[in-house]
Amino acid sequence: MLAVTQPIRLDDVVFLENEYGTIEEITTTYVVIKLWDWRRMVVPLIYFIEKPFQN
């Protein structure tokens, strides 16, 4: 479903869980987001299908 709708792509800026950052890597099971303070947030891919986020 993610491949068809493409709600996120590499280098997109997203706001989720009171944090914001840039999509750094998308795999078949998780997404790595580089946060504004250089930390990395690893989020399950299903999060972007089931929960709202701002892109």
C-alpha positions in Angstrom: 0.0 0.0 0.0 2.9 2.4 0.8 4.4 1.9 -2.7 1.1 2.7 -4.4 0.1 5.8 -2.4 3.6 7.1 -1.6 2.7 9.2 1.4 6.4 9.6 2.2 9.6 9.7 0.2 13.3 10.1 1.0 14.2 13.7 2.1 10.6 14.6 3.0 10.2 16.5 6.3 7.6 14.9 8.6 6.1 15.9 11.9 5.1 13.0 14.2 5.1 12.1 17.9 5.9 15.8 18.8 9.1 15.6 16.8 10.1 16.6 13.3 12.8 15.4 11.0 13.8 14.2 7.5 13.1 10.8 6.1 16.5 9.2 5.8 15.8 5.6 4.9 12.7 3.5 4.0 12.9 -0.3 4.3 10.2 -3.0 4.0 9.7 -3.0 7.8 10.8 0.4 9.2 11.5 4.1 8.4 14.6 6.0 9.8 13.9 9.7 10.5 16.8 12.0 11.2 15.5 14.4 13.8 16.3 18.2 14.0 18.9 17.5 16.7 20.7 14.8 14.7 19.2 11.9 16.6 17.6 9.0 14.6 14.1 7.8 15.2 13.2 4.3 13.9 9.5 3.9 13.3 7.7 0.8 12.0 6.4 1.3 8.5 2.9 0.4 9.5 2.8 3.7 11.6 2.6 5.7 8.4 -0.3 3.7 7.1 -2.4 3.5 10.4 -1.7 6.9 12.1 -1.9 10.5 11.0 1.2 12.5 10.4 2.1 15.8 8.8 4.3 15.8 5.7 
